[in-house]
Structures are given as C-alpha cells and as structure tokens.
Amino acid sequence: MSDSNKSHGRKTIHPTLVPRELMSDRPDLARAWMAQVITLFPEAFPGVLGLSLTGKALQDGKWQLKPVPLREFGEGKHRNVDDTPAGGGAGMVLRPDVMGRALEAARRHISPAAPIIYLSPRGRRFNQKFARHLARTPGVTLICGRFEGLDQRVLDHYGVTEVSMGDYVLTGGELAAQAMLDATVRLLPGVLGNADSIEEESFSNGLLEHPQYTRPATWEGREIPPVLMSGHHGKIEQWRRVQSEEITRERRPDLWDAHKAAKRGE
Ligand SMILES: C[S@@+](CC[C@H](N)C(=O)[O-])C[C@H]1O[C@@H](n2cnc3c(N)ncnc32)[C@H](O)[C@@H]1O
C-alpha cells in the first residue's frame, strides 16, 4: 500500500441495518441517549447522522433517534399544521395545538429530564460547551421549525429552550438539528474510538486546534514542519500548543480573551 493510500486510524464501518431500521423502536435500548426530532420531514433523518461514527453508534445502540412526523398530528382531513400569522404579514406559522399534540406524544417516551429545544435563529448560540451539556442529559426533544416559525405559546407553555446554529436563516430546523446531534453524539461515552482526540480538538480547552499534517512528507514542494517528524514528543506538544495559541489569538480574539481570563482564574 502506498503512503497516500494508508488509512491513519480512520474507522471503516459496514452497516448491516438500513437507516429506517436503525430508527425503529428497540426496547433493548431503553437507557440509550435518546434524540426525538419533531419535523415535517422525517425522511430527512438519519441523513448524515446515519454515516461514519454517528451511524455506527446508532447501529450499536449507543444512542437512539426517533423522528416524530408533525404531519400526523395535523388538523382535519388534510392534516394542516400551519396557519396565517395573527396580526397579518407574510408566510405561515406552525399551529400551537398541532405542535402541542406532537410534543405530548413524544414526551411520553423520553425522560422528563431531557430538555425540549426549538432550533431557532433567535436562540442562544450553540457551541461545544452546550454539546457537552446535552451529552450529559438523558436525551433531547428537538423541534424543527418551518415557514415563519412556531407559535410563541408553545415555547412559553413547555419552557422550551431556543438554540441557534448561527446568525443566518435556514429554511427549516432539520439541518440545524443534525448539526447539533452530530456534535453531541460524538461526545457520548464510547462513540469516538480515541477519547484523546476529543481532548485535543478545537474548543475542548478553549483554544482552536493546531494545524494537522499527514503523508506524503513533501507535497507540491511543501514540507511537513520538521518538528512533527522529529519523534520528540515534548517538542511536538510544545509546537502544537504555540500554534494553537497563535491561531486562536489571530482568528478568534473573543476565545483568546476568555482563555486568558480562565487561566487567571477570573
Ligand atoms: C425560515 S426559518 C424562520 C425564521 C424566522 N421567521 C425568523 O426570522 O427568525 C424556519 C425555521 O428554520 C429553523 N432555523 C432557521 N435558521 C436557523 C438557525 N440559524 N438556527 C437554528 N434553526 C434555524 C427554525 O426552526 C425556524 O423556525
């Protein structure tokens, strides 16, 4: 095998279950971390979550994924889920009675300690700290909005936490839900093969990660920094630390200031 063809510790997975089967009821997994996703598009799941490490973990029962099809809780023959905004204006709003029924049904199958989160551009910004927090809960019920969003009364009535993926507007909450679940599931015990990589990666210690290199040693005339080829672990660690600090200082002054304050014990 040539250098360029070598795998460097990546896991190959051979799923034996198709995505739908991975998401079906498995009573044997009653205590596995549970993600419920209320959505108008259940077919969007597991999506990328069915691949690679998160897919393998789903297959191994380290977590469970239950899409809750909002349409099934809709009104009347056409299963309507939305209506025009009170007070007028563009678009449609998801009805509180429809979402209420979906939530009541979903919450019967999850620990009351699992938070209810509405993916929303108005919410608190999702970050690694929040992913770590979620990974320590028994699971989560995610509400994916569509159209102009969800009737405020549902959020108030159930004490729903609004969480944003960033300062931009997506068409619906499904992509945001998948990003949030991906970041959380990889932190669950036993999901990532090498726990060290969680400790070293960006944000784990408040810093961005150092640059990474792999074979070939020279590419397009560019060398791997010699210290990384030296075999001297102390020097490698020190080089990575300095790189990590420089990159954080340059790219994210906000993180750098927080890191320095944490070091001073503020
Ligand atoms: C078109 S957006 C609604 C935007 C809403 N009218 C507003 O201005 O805040 C439809 C749905 O996409 C989801 N969404 C859009 N942007 C998001 C973001 N940045 N983070 C999380 N969810 C988002 C939410 O669930 C939202 O209800």
Ligand as a Chemical Component Dictionary entry (heavy atoms), coordinates in Angstrom:
data_LIG
# 
_chem_comp.id                   LIG 
_chem_comp.type                 NON-POLYMER 
_chem_comp.pdbx_formal_charge   0 
_chem_comp.three_letter_code    LIG 
# 
loop_
_chem_comp_atom.comp_id 
_chem_comp_atom.atom_id 
_chem_comp_atom.alt_atom_id 
_chem_comp_atom.type_symbol 
_chem_comp_atom.charge 
_chem_comp_atom.model_Cartn_x 
_chem_comp_atom.model_Cartn_y 
_chem_comp_atom.model_Cartn_z 
_chem_comp_atom.pdbx_ordinal 
LIG C1  C1  C 0  -37.307 30.354 7.647  1  
LIG S1  S1  S 1  -36.914 29.956 9.297  2  
LIG C2  C2  C 0  -37.907 31.093 10.217 3  
LIG C3  C3  C 0  -37.189 32.342 10.521 4  
LIG C4  C4  C 0  -37.984 33.282 11.417 5  
LIG N1  N1  N 0  -39.095 33.838 10.721 6  
LIG C5  C5  C 0  -37.074 34.402 11.896 7  
LIG O1  O1  O 0  -36.964 35.423 11.218 8  
LIG O2  O2  O -1 -36.437 34.225 12.950 9  
LIG C6  C6  C 0  -37.735 28.402 9.525  10 
LIG C7  C7  C 0  -37.149 27.558 10.629 11 
LIG O3  O3  O 0  -35.807 27.228 10.319 12 
LIG C8  C8  C 0  -35.096 26.983 11.519 13 
LIG N2  N2  N 0  -33.893 27.826 11.503 14 
LIG C9  C9  C 0  -33.604 28.815 10.626 15 
LIG N3  N3  N 0  -32.447 29.385 10.876 16 
LIG C10 C10 C 0  -31.925 28.754 11.949 17 
LIG C11 C11 C 0  -30.730 28.914 12.702 18 
LIG N4  N4  N 0  -29.827 29.841 12.418 19 
LIG N5  N5  N 0  -30.530 28.079 13.761 20 
LIG C12 C12 C 0  -31.444 27.139 14.070 21 
LIG N6  N6  N 0  -32.607 26.956 13.391 22 
LIG C13 C13 C 0  -32.845 27.742 12.350 23 
LIG C14 C14 C 0  -36.025 27.320 12.670 24 
LIG O4  O4  O 0  -36.544 26.122 13.203 25 
LIG C15 C15 C 0  -37.089 28.159 12.008 26 
LIG O5  O5  O 0  -38.326 28.065 12.653 27 
# 
loop_
_chem_comp_bond.comp_id 
_chem_comp_bond.atom_id_1 
_chem_comp_bond.atom_id_2 
_chem_comp_bond.value_order 
_chem_comp_bond.pdbx_ordinal 
LIG C1  S1  SING 1  
LIG S1  C2  SING 2  
LIG S1  C6  SING 3  
LIG C2  C3  SING 4  
LIG C3  C4  SING 5  
LIG C4  N1  SING 6  
LIG C4  C5  SING 7  
LIG C5  O1  DOUB 8  
LIG C5  O2  SING 9  
LIG C6  C7  SING 10 
LIG C7  O3  SING 11 
LIG C7  C15 SING 12 
LIG O3  C8  SING 13 
LIG C8  N2  SING 14 
LIG C8  C14 SING 15 
LIG N2  C9  SING 16 
LIG N2  C13 SING 17 
LIG C9  N3  DOUB 18 
LIG N3  C10 SING 19 
LIG C10 C11 SING 20 
LIG C10 C13 DOUB 21 
LIG C11 N4  SING 22 
LIG C11 N5  DOUB 23 
LIG N5  C12 SING 24 
LIG C12 N6  DOUB 25 
LIG N6  C13 SING 26 
LIG C14 O4  SING 27 
LIG C14 C15 SING 28 
LIG C15 O5  SING 29 
# 
